[in-house]
Amino acid sequence: MKNLLLAALASLSLAAAPATLHSHLLIDAGKQFLLGGGQPGAFTVQGRNVGPVPVAVREEPRTGPAIGRGTLAPGATARLKFAAGSTARLINLGTKQAVLELDVTGDTGQLRMTYEPAQR
């Protein structure tokens, strides 16, 4: 019984610990990558552009207009927090493949991830 209680407490502490996702993200020229949208909690993206082209970052809140969060130039790093329900839109601004190293923390359990053609 004691072992069962210890196992239950350990699983609760793991569930309460923040989840971290790591991604070596590739975005083809003419494409954009969408992360999140509709999740109940906020998430934070720590990113580094390790590729040859700039990447624009926008936040699309659950309600209201999109917010430009800046452009990540080649070699640059950024740490951006996105509100609960928001989508992070990463847009390849170049003519070559974009390459990003991302660490995502916070509410990562229900984050959607998809590619779309870029809308200029």
Secondary structure as UniProt FT lines:
FT   HELIX           2..16
FT   STRAND          19..27
FT   TURN            29..30
FT   STRAND          31..36
FT   STRAND          43..49
FT   STRAND          55..60
FT   STRAND          67..72
FT   TURN            74..75
FT   STRAND          77..82
FT   TURN            84..85
FT   STRAND          87..92
FT   STRAND          98..106
FT   TURN            109..110
FT   STRAND          113..117
//
